[in-house]
Amino acid sequence: MTRAQPVQHVAQHGFTVHTRGRGLFDVTQQVRDAVTASSVGTGLAQIFVHHTSCSLLIGENADPTVQADLERFFARLVPDGDPIFRHDDEGPDDMPAHVRAILTGCSLAVPVHAGKPMLGTWQGIYLYEHRTHAHQRKVTVTVLGH
């Protein structure tokens, strides 16, 4: 077992994602760029989205039918306009967007090795927009390590 190295460096980088409405937006390259800019060789990248109606996830990045299947699953699980929801101030997708975001999460942690995020062969990092209209979403990447 190797001894853990103390955190010697912390860097933070933000970027904005311009969504076109509901769907998955690949932010893998923006996260890679933030990790590279941090000069951290080994550590952890924490990715956080600053909104309550979108989320972050790591998912399959090779077959687009995976994304379509995920959206069909959420449409069945948390349908827009479901009468169970009272919060609809911004339309029938308002509360379903919040529920989807809570279920999928607003942050991720990805190990960093050799100055790069350690993702699996078919993994990509996505911002998942849950609203039906276009939005600007702020994401912050904090990289800790040495």
N, CA, C and O of each residue as an XYZ file, in Angstrom:
584
protein
N       0.844     -1.170      0.000
C       0.000      0.000      0.000
C       0.892      1.238      0.000
O       1.850      1.332      0.767
N       0.560      2.179     -0.872
C       1.335      3.414     -0.934
C       0.765      4.438      0.036
O      -0.423      4.435      0.356
N       1.632      5.289      0.479
C       1.223      6.327      1.409
C       0.627      7.501      0.643
O       1.192      7.941     -0.358
N      -0.502      8.007      1.104
C      -1.180      9.119      0.441
C      -0.325     10.381      0.514
O       0.268     10.690      1.548
N      -0.277     11.096     -0.593
C       0.435     12.364     -0.655
C      -0.498     13.491     -0.202
O      -1.682     13.472     -0.539
N       0.003     14.458      0.543
C      -0.852     15.572      0.955
C      -1.221     16.442     -0.253
O      -0.475     16.531     -1.228
N      -2.379     17.070     -0.158
C      -2.793     18.000     -1.206
C      -1.858     19.188     -1.186
O      -1.699     19.843     -0.156
N      -1.237     19.469     -2.320
C      -0.302     20.580     -2.402
C      -0.804     21.694     -3.302
O      -0.269     22.802     -3.294
N      -1.840     21.391     -4.080
C      -2.293     22.368     -5.055
C      -3.813     22.272     -5.212
O      -4.381     21.182     -5.274
N      -4.445     23.428     -5.275
C      -5.881     23.509     -5.541
C      -6.072     24.532     -6.646
O      -5.532     25.637     -6.582
N      -6.837     24.164     -7.651
C      -7.139     25.080     -8.750
C      -8.628     24.998     -9.045
O      -9.257     23.955     -8.863
N      -9.176     26.110     -9.501
C     -10.599     26.153     -9.798
C     -10.821     26.839    -11.135
O     -10.198     27.857    -11.438
N     -11.719     26.266    -11.931
C     -12.014     26.799    -13.251
C     -13.509     26.672    -13.491
O     -14.108     25.649    -13.160
N     -14.109     27.696    -14.059
C     -15.527     27.652    -14.375
C     -15.767     27.767    -15.865
O     -14.944     28.311    -16.602
N     -16.898     27.253    -16.297
C     -17.312     27.419    -17.683
C     -18.834     27.416    -17.749
O     -19.510     26.987    -16.815
N     -19.353     27.896    -18.857
C     -20.793     27.980    -19.069
C     -21.198     27.040    -20.193
O     -20.526     26.950    -21.220
N     -22.298     26.350    -19.983
C     -22.865     25.473    -21.005
C     -24.152     26.119    -21.490
O     -25.041     26.416    -20.692
N     -24.253     26.334    -22.782
C     -25.455     26.884    -23.401
C     -26.276     25.703    -23.918
O     -25.928     25.091    -24.927
N     -27.363     25.391    -23.222
C     -28.181     24.253    -23.619
C     -29.227     24.702    -24.643
O     -29.519     25.890    -24.775
N     -29.774     23.736    -25.351
C     -30.834     23.999    -26.321
C     -32.166     23.468    -25.802
O     -33.127     23.348    -26.562
N     -32.226     23.155    -24.531
C     -33.395     22.514    -23.944
C     -33.005     21.138    -23.454
O     -31.825     20.786    -23.417
N     -33.995     20.373    -23.082
C     -33.774     19.072    -22.448
C     -32.833     18.181    -23.264
O     -32.961     18.053    -24.481
N     -31.890     17.576    -22.554
C     -30.966     16.653    -23.196
C     -29.618     16.636    -22.505
O     -29.380     17.371    -21.546
N     -28.744     15.785    -23.010
C     -27.398     15.630    -22.474
C     -26.412     16.418    -23.311
O     -26.444     16.372    -24.540
N     -25.530     17.149    -22.628
C     -24.517     17.979    -23.276
C     -23.158     17.533    -22.774
O     -22.867     17.626    -21.582
N     -22.335     17.053    -23.676
C     -21.020     16.509    -23.334
C     -20.089     17.630    -22.879
O     -19.812     18.555    -23.642
N     -19.609     17.553    -21.645
C     -18.687     18.558    -21.095
C     -17.330     17.924    -20.766
O     -16.524     18.507    -20.042
N     -17.090     16.735    -21.301
C     -15.846     16.023    -21.006
C     -14.621     16.859    -21.360
O     -13.679     16.937    -20.572
N     -14.623     17.478    -22.523
C     -13.461     18.254    -22.945
C     -13.244     19.469    -22.053
O     -12.100     19.791    -21.732
N     -14.304     20.148    -21.647
C     -14.154     21.299    -20.749
C     -13.557     20.871    -19.413
O     -12.746     21.594    -18.834
N     -13.957     19.694    -18.920
C     -13.384     19.187    -17.668
C     -11.920     18.817    -17.886
O     -11.078     19.127    -17.043
N     -11.603     18.164    -18.996
C     -10.193     17.846    -19.306
C      -9.359     19.118    -19.349
O      -8.262     19.167    -18.794
N      -9.883     20.145    -20.009
C      -9.157     21.413    -20.113
C      -8.911     22.016    -18.734
O      -7.830     22.542    -18.469
N      -9.908     21.941    -17.858
C      -9.749     22.483    -16.497
C      -8.699     21.703    -15.722
O      -7.907     22.294    -14.988
N      -8.681     20.387    -15.876
C      -7.681     19.556    -15.197
C      -6.289     19.884    -15.729
O      -5.350     20.039    -14.948
N      -6.150     19.988    -17.028
C      -4.854     20.331    -17.625
C      -4.365     21.685    -17.117
O      -3.199     21.833    -16.751
N      -5.257     22.667    -17.099
C      -4.887     24.016    -16.650
C      -4.499     24.053    -15.178
O      -3.785     24.961    -14.752
N      -4.958     23.080    -14.394
C      -4.679     23.072    -12.955
C      -3.242     22.706    -12.627
O      -2.756     23.031    -11.543
N      -2.554     22.037    -13.539
C      -1.194     21.524    -13.322
C      -1.130     20.435    -12.260
O      -0.049     20.129    -11.758
N      -2.270     19.845    -11.911
C      -2.290     18.733    -10.962
C      -2.022     17.446    -11.729
O      -2.677     17.166    -12.733
N      -1.055     16.664    -11.253
C      -0.738     15.391    -11.893
C      -1.551     14.248    -11.335
O      -2.047     13.403    -12.081
N      -1.688     14.220    -10.006
C      -2.439     13.172     -9.319
C      -3.334     13.829     -8.291
O      -2.879     14.636     -7.481
N      -4.608     13.480     -8.327
C      -5.529     14.084     -7.380
C      -6.967     13.770     -7.693
O      -7.311     12.649     -8.066
N      -7.814     14.787     -7.535
C      -9.243     14.613     -7.684
C      -9.841     15.856     -8.319
O      -9.527     16.978     -7.921
N     -10.705     15.656     -9.309
C     -11.460     16.752     -9.904
C     -12.891     16.659     -9.403
O     -13.543     15.625     -9.548
N     -13.369     17.730     -8.823
C     -14.746     17.802     -8.354
C     -15.467     18.747     -9.298
O     -15.041     19.887     -9.483
N     -16.567     18.277     -9.905
C     -17.315     19.053    -10.878
C     -18.678     19.358    -10.265
O     -19.349     18.458     -9.759
N     -19.090     20.630    -10.308
C     -20.322     21.073     -9.651
C     -21.116     21.968    -10.588
O     -20.550     22.863    -11.217
N     -22.423     21.737    -10.689
C     -23.291     22.606    -11.479
C     -24.123     23.449    -10.513
O     -24.651     22.942     -9.523
N     -24.232     24.750    -10.818
C     -24.831     25.724     -9.905
C     -26.325     25.949    -10.148
O     -26.785     27.088    -10.076
N     -27.073     24.919    -10.426
C     -28.491     25.080    -10.750
C     -29.295     23.916    -10.177
O     -28.746     22.854     -9.881
N     -30.607     24.129    -10.025
C     -31.470     23.106     -9.421
C     -32.345     22.373    -10.429
O     -33.151     21.528    -10.039
N     -32.204     22.676    -11.709
C     -33.023     21.982    -12.699
C     -32.179     21.395    -13.836
O     -32.669     21.193    -14.947
N     -30.919     21.128    -13.544
C     -30.049     20.365    -14.423
C     -29.112     19.574    -13.512
O     -29.087     19.793    -12.300
N     -28.354     18.667    -14.089
C     -27.502     17.823    -13.255
C     -26.266     17.396    -14.031
O     -26.093     17.737    -15.201
N     -25.419     16.649    -13.356
C     -24.202     16.104    -13.965
C     -24.243     14.597    -13.852
O     -24.757     14.047    -12.878
N     -23.695     13.931    -14.860
C     -23.597     12.480    -14.782
C     -22.450     11.985    -15.646
O     -21.996     12.662    -16.569
N     -22.001     10.793    -15.319
C     -21.028     10.092    -16.145
C     -21.795      8.986    -16.844
O     -22.467      8.181    -16.200
N     -21.692      8.952    -18.162
C     -22.452      7.966    -18.900
C     -21.734      7.501    -20.151
O     -20.662      7.995    -20.502
N     -22.339      6.563    -20.796
C     -21.878      5.982    -22.061
C     -21.697      7.090    -23.094
O     -22.583      7.924    -23.282
N     -20.540      7.095    -23.763
C     -20.286      8.167    -24.735
C     -20.124      7.655    -26.159
O     -19.715      8.415    -27.037
N     -20.431      6.394    -26.407
C     -20.209      5.841    -27.748
C     -21.504      5.618    -28.523
O     -21.529      5.815    -29.738
N     -22.559      5.220    -27.864
C     -23.803      4.873    -28.545
C     -24.899      5.873    -28.177
O     -25.340      5.886    -27.028
N     -25.350      6.705    -29.109
C     -26.363      7.725    -28.799
C     -27.709      7.145    -28.370
O     -28.527      7.864    -27.796
N     -27.958      5.858    -28.637
C     -29.228      5.295    -28.183
C     -29.292      5.210    -26.657
O     -30.381      5.159    -26.086
N     -28.132      5.195    -25.996
C     -28.110      5.191    -24.529
C     -28.748      6.474    -24.007
O     -29.552      6.435    -23.076
N     -28.393      7.603    -24.602
C     -28.961      8.881    -24.171
C     -30.462      8.934    -24.430
O     -31.222      9.411    -23.587
N     -30.893      8.449    -25.588
C     -32.320      8.436    -25.913
C     -33.082      7.524    -24.946
O     -34.184      7.856    -24.509
N     -32.489      6.377    -24.619
C     -33.122      5.468    -23.658
C     -33.230      6.116    -22.284
O     -34.251      5.977    -21.611
N     -32.185      6.823    -21.864
C     -32.204      7.503    -20.569
C     -33.325      8.540    -20.529
O     -34.045      8.640    -19.536
N     -33.469      9.298    -21.592
C     -34.530     10.304    -21.623
C     -35.914      9.655    -21.598
O     -36.813     10.161    -20.926
N     -36.100      8.558    -22.310
C     -37.394      7.863    -22.271
C     -37.679      7.327    -20.868
O     -38.823      7.352    -20.414
N     -36.649      6.844    -20.186
C     -36.812      6.359    -18.816
C     -37.286      7.486    -17.896
O     -38.239      7.313    -17.137
N     -36.616      8.643    -17.968
C     -37.003      9.761    -17.109
C     -38.376     10.318    -17.480
O     -39.111     10.773    -16.604
N     -38.731     10.288    -18.758
C     -40.061     10.746    -19.171
C     -41.148      9.874    -18.537
O     -42.226     10.359    -18.191
N     -40.852      8.600    -18.395
C     -41.807      7.697    -17.746
C     -41.774      7.862    -16.230
O     -42.819      7.863    -15.579
N     -40.576      8.002    -15.669
C     -40.419      8.095    -14.213
C     -40.950      9.412    -13.652
O     -41.634      9.423    -12.628
N     -40.632     10.531    -14.328
C     -40.989     11.862    -13.842
C     -41.581     12.655    -15.022
O     -40.893     13.490    -15.611
N     -42.842     12.398    -15.364
C     -43.419     13.061    -16.538
C     -43.738     14.533    -16.288
O     -44.135     14.927    -15.192
N     -43.554     15.327    -17.332
C     -43.941     16.732    -17.263
C     -45.446     16.826    -17.033
O     -46.220     16.032    -17.567
N     -45.850     17.822    -16.220
C     -47.270     18.076    -15.990
C     -47.961     17.075    -15.090
O     -49.188     17.082    -14.997
N     -47.199     16.203    -14.417
C     -47.816     15.217    -13.535
C     -48.613     15.958    -12.457
O     -48.069     16.847    -11.801
N     -49.880     15.614    -12.264
C     -50.714     16.339    -11.293
C     -50.280     16.159     -9.838
O     -50.786     16.851     -8.955
N     -49.353     15.242     -9.580
C     -48.851     15.084     -8.209
C     -48.095     16.335     -7.744
O     -48.006     16.601     -6.545
N     -47.547     17.106     -8.710
C     -46.715     18.258     -8.365
C     -47.539     19.536     -8.273
O     -48.374     19.812     -9.134
N     -47.296     20.314     -7.218
C     -47.922     21.625     -7.062
C     -47.033     22.746     -7.599
O     -47.528     23.764     -8.084
N     -45.721     22.549     -7.509
C     -44.771     23.586     -7.946
C     -44.676     23.561     -9.473
O     -44.045     22.682    -10.061
N     -45.322     24.552    -10.097
C     -45.296     24.652    -11.559
C     -45.194     26.115    -11.991
O     -45.720     26.504    -13.034
N     -44.510     26.918    -11.175
C     -44.405     28.360    -11.426
C     -43.859     28.680    -12.812
O     -44.257     29.673    -13.421
N     -42.954     27.849    -13.311
C     -42.330     28.111    -14.610
C     -42.800     27.131    -15.683
O     -42.145     26.986    -16.715
N     -43.906     26.468    -15.454
C     -44.460     25.580    -16.458
C     -44.501     24.129    -16.017
O     -44.040     23.792    -14.927
N     -45.058     23.262    -16.874
C     -45.243     21.860    -16.502
C     -43.951     21.067    -16.345
O     -43.969     19.974    -15.780
N     -42.821     21.599    -16.837
C     -41.542     20.899    -16.675
C     -40.770     21.372    -15.445
O     -39.671     20.882    -15.185
N     -41.329     22.320    -14.681
C     -40.610     22.942    -13.565
C     -40.261     21.937    -12.472
O     -39.083     21.671    -12.237
N     -41.251     21.382    -11.809
C     -40.968     20.442    -10.722
C     -40.366     19.134    -11.239
O     -39.471     18.599    -10.586
N     -40.807     18.595    -12.369
C     -40.118     17.404    -12.875
C     -38.616     17.638    -13.094
O     -37.808     16.737    -12.870
N     -38.246     18.844    -13.529
C     -36.823     19.149    -13.709
C     -36.083     19.100    -12.374
O     -34.961     18.598    -12.304
N     -36.706     19.620    -11.314
C     -36.076     19.577     -9.989
C     -35.922     18.130     -9.504
O     -34.880     17.762     -8.962
N     -36.946     17.326     -9.698
C     -36.880     15.928     -9.262
C     -35.785     15.182    -10.027
O     -34.994     14.450     -9.433
N     -35.744     15.374    -11.344
C     -34.707     14.721    -12.158
C     -33.311     15.123    -11.683
O     -32.410     14.288    -11.606
N     -33.139     16.412    -11.365
C     -31.833     16.897    -10.905
C     -31.458     16.285     -9.557
O     -30.303     15.925     -9.331
N     -32.430     16.172     -8.674
C     -32.163     15.567     -7.366
C     -31.776     14.095     -7.526
O     -30.876     13.610     -6.840
N     -32.452     13.391     -8.423
C     -32.162     11.972     -8.625
C     -30.803     11.723     -9.264
O     -30.162     10.710     -8.983
N     -30.361     12.632    -10.114
C     -29.093     12.414    -10.819
C     -27.921     13.151    -10.197
O     -26.781     12.728    -10.394
N     -28.138     14.229     -9.458
C     -27.075     14.872     -8.698
C     -26.452     16.089     -9.347
O     -26.472     16.239    -10.569
N     -25.898     16.958     -8.514
C     -25.322     18.218     -8.977
C     -23.797     18.232     -8.948
O     -23.188     19.243     -9.299
N     -23.171     17.131     -8.538
C     -21.710     17.115     -8.517
C     -21.174     15.717     -8.789
O     -21.846     14.706     -8.584
N     -19.936     15.709     -9.260
C     -19.217     14.466     -9.537
C     -17.804     14.587     -8.994
O     -17.283     15.694     -8.860
N     -17.189     13.473     -8.683
C     -15.772     13.433     -8.323
C     -15.098     12.425     -9.253
O     -15.538     11.282     -9.376
N     -14.026     12.869     -9.900
C     -13.310     12.031    -10.855
C     -11.831     12.036    -10.478
O     -11.249     13.105    -10.298
N     -11.208     10.855    -10.357
C      -9.779     10.830    -10.048
C      -8.964     11.424    -11.197
O      -9.339     11.338    -12.366
N      -7.845     12.025    -10.825
C      -6.909     12.595    -11.798
C      -5.610     11.805    -11.705
O      -5.078     11.584    -10.617
N      -5.108     11.384    -12.865
C      -3.836     10.654    -12.925
C      -3.084     11.127    -14.166
O      -3.664     11.245    -15.245
N      -1.804     11.395    -14.007
C      -0.963     11.871    -15.111
C      -1.552     13.121    -15.754
O      -1.445     13.325    -16.964
N      -2.179     13.955    -14.919
C      -2.711     15.226    -15.402
C      -3.987     15.136    -16.204
O      -4.364     16.094    -16.879
N      -4.673     13.976    -16.139
C      -5.901     13.793    -16.913
C      -6.980     13.137    -16.053
O      -6.669     12.366    -15.145
N      -8.252     13.445    -16.340
C      -9.325     12.734    -15.636
C      -9.274     11.247    -15.977
O      -9.122     10.881    -17.142
N      -9.399     10.395    -14.970
C      -9.353      8.940    -15.178
C     -10.749      8.414    -15.475
O     -11.426      7.886    -14.593
N     -11.172      8.563    -16.725
C     -12.462      8.048    -17.148
C     -12.271      6.700    -17.829
O     -11.215      6.426    -18.400
N     -13.290      5.872    -17.764
C     -13.251      4.593    -18.454
C     -13.359      4.782    -19.954
O     -13.681      5.870    -20.430
N     -13.091      3.724    -20.692
C     -13.058      3.770    -22.155
C     -14.307      4.388    -22.755
O     -14.199      5.179    -23.692
N     -15.478      4.060    -22.255
C     -16.733      4.528    -22.848
C     -17.435      5.553    -21.971
O     -18.643      5.749    -22.103
N     -16.701      6.212    -21.079
C     -17.320      7.180    -20.182
C     -17.124      8.604    -20.676
O     -16.050      8.977    -21.150
N     -18.175      9.382    -20.555
C     -18.125     10.814    -20.810
C     -18.817     11.534    -19.672
O     -19.638     10.951    -18.964
N     -18.483     12.806    -19.496
C     -19.102     13.633    -18.463
C     -20.130     14.519    -19.153
O     -19.826     15.197    -20.134
N     -21.355     14.504    -18.624
C     -22.457     15.220    -19.258
C     -23.167     16.148    -18.290
O     -23.355     15.830    -17.115
N     -23.554     17.301    -18.810
C     -24.532     18.140    -18.141
C     -25.881     17.681    -18.703
O     -26.067     17.618    -19.918
N     -26.798     17.367    -17.822
C     -28.115     16.893    -18.226
C     -29.116     18.011    -17.960
O     -29.485     18.264    -16.814
N     -29.546     18.670    -19.014
C     -30.538     19.745    -18.920
C     -31.911     19.101    -18.782
O     -32.305     18.279    -19.610
N     -32.633     19.476    -17.737
C     -33.946     18.894    -17.490
C     -35.098     19.813    -17.891
O     -36.250     19.378    -17.909
N     -34.811     21.064    -18.210
C     -35.859     21.978    -18.659
C     -36.028     21.852    -20.173
O     -35.097     21.467    -20.880
N     -37.217     22.177    -20.657
C     -37.487     22.023    -22.091
C     -36.991     23.201    -22.915
O     -36.889     23.092    -24.137
N     -36.680     24.320    -22.277
C     -36.189     25.498    -22.995
C     -34.678     25.671    -22.786
O     -34.105     25.117    -21.848
N     -34.058     26.431    -23.656
C     -32.617     26.696    -23.587
C     -32.267     27.464    -22.310
O     -33.038     28.301    -21.842
N     -31.095     27.163    -21.761
C     -30.579     27.853    -20.571
C     -29.063     27.978    -20.667
O     -28.415     27.288    -21.453
N     -28.514     28.873    -19.850
C     -27.070     28.970    -19.657
C     -26.778     28.383    -18.284
O     -27.338     28.829    -17.283
N     -25.908     27.391    -18.235
C     -25.621     26.690    -16.993
C     -24.166     26.875    -16.602
O     -23.263     26.670    -17.413
N     -23.946     27.264    -15.347
C     -22.599     27.497    -14.834
C     -22.085     26.226    -14.161
O     -22.767     25.612    -13.340
N     -20.858     25.851    -14.536
C     -20.203     24.658    -13.980
C     -18.852     25.093    -13.415
O     -18.138     25.883    -14.033
N     -18.511     24.572    -12.242
C     -17.192     24.825    -11.646
C     -16.468     23.500    -11.462
O     -17.034     22.524    -10.970
N     -15.196     23.491    -11.870
C     -14.328     22.323    -11.675
C     -13.258     22.728    -10.672
O     -12.516     23.681    -10.906
N     -13.176     22.013     -9.563
C     -12.136     22.227     -8.556
C     -11.221     21.017     -8.583
O     -11.676     19.883     -8.431
N      -9.930     21.259     -8.777
C      -8.959     20.170     -8.873
C      -8.007     20.275     -7.686
O      -7.405     21.322     -7.443
N      -7.883     19.167     -6.950
C      -7.004     19.102     -5.782
C      -5.997     17.999     -5.989
O      -6.331     16.935     -6.509
N      -4.778     18.244     -5.588
C      -3.766     17.202     -5.704
C      -2.368     17.730     -5.683
O      -2.081     18.772     -5.093
N      -1.511     17.009     -6.327
C      -0.103     17.416     -6.397
C       0.465     17.078     -7.743
O       1.640     17.342     -8.000
